[in-house]
């Protein structure tokens, strides 16, 4: 299944009433999507990397850095941190330490939901 399909299913299972895809944030900048929570809040999200068997998700450095840049740009425009859906988190030696520091700050990225984790839906519910 695609990361897109998994993310939509998870957002709806977590109580989001609507999920919009490829949402224009500013000229030249689209977010992967925006969802509306059960209490009518907007939640912005990005999909990072593919759900593949070879170097999925954020295991590729270029995907990690692109996601961080996109999340920072979206956050700068909408004023809200982004939730990132991915099929794998990076190893600590190849960007994982930086991602942990970005997550600790919670400015641009609110959470990274690893859809391959057994706790992914609970992780998403915690941050919504």
WOVEN-V274067 format. One record per pair of residues at least 4 apart in sequence whose ideal C-beta (glycine too) atoms are under 6 Angstrom apart, sorted by the first residue. I is the first residue (numbers start at 1). J is the second residue. Records with the same first field share a line. If there is no record, write none. Layout:
I: J, J
This chain:
1: 5, 6
3: 47, 51
6: 115
7: 85
8: 19
10: 121, 124
11: 16, 19, 35
12: 16
13: 121
14: 124, 125, 128
15: 38
16: 35, 37
17: 36
18: 36
19: 35
20: 33, 34
21: 33
22: 30
23: 31, 33, 34
24: 30
25: 29, 31, 74, 77
26: 77
29: 73
31: 44, 74
32: 45, 46, 47
33: 45
34: 42, 44
35: 43
37: 41, 43, 128
44: 74, 78, 80, 82
45: 83
46: 67, 70, 82, 84
47: 85
48: 58, 63, 67, 84, 86
49: 56, 57, 58, 63, 86
51: 87
52: 56
55: 59, 60
56: 87, 88
57: 86, 87, 88
58: 63, 64, 86, 89, 90
59: 88, 90
61: 94, 95
64: 90, 95
71: 82, 108, 109
72: 108
74: 78, 82
75: 81, 108
81: 106, 108, 109, 110
82: 109
83: 110, 111
84: 109, 112
85: 113, 115
86: 114
87: 115, 116
89: 114
90: 94, 95, 96, 99
91: 96
92: 96, 97
95: 99
102: 109
103: 109
106: 110
110: 127
111: 127
113: 120, 123, 124
115: 120
119: 123
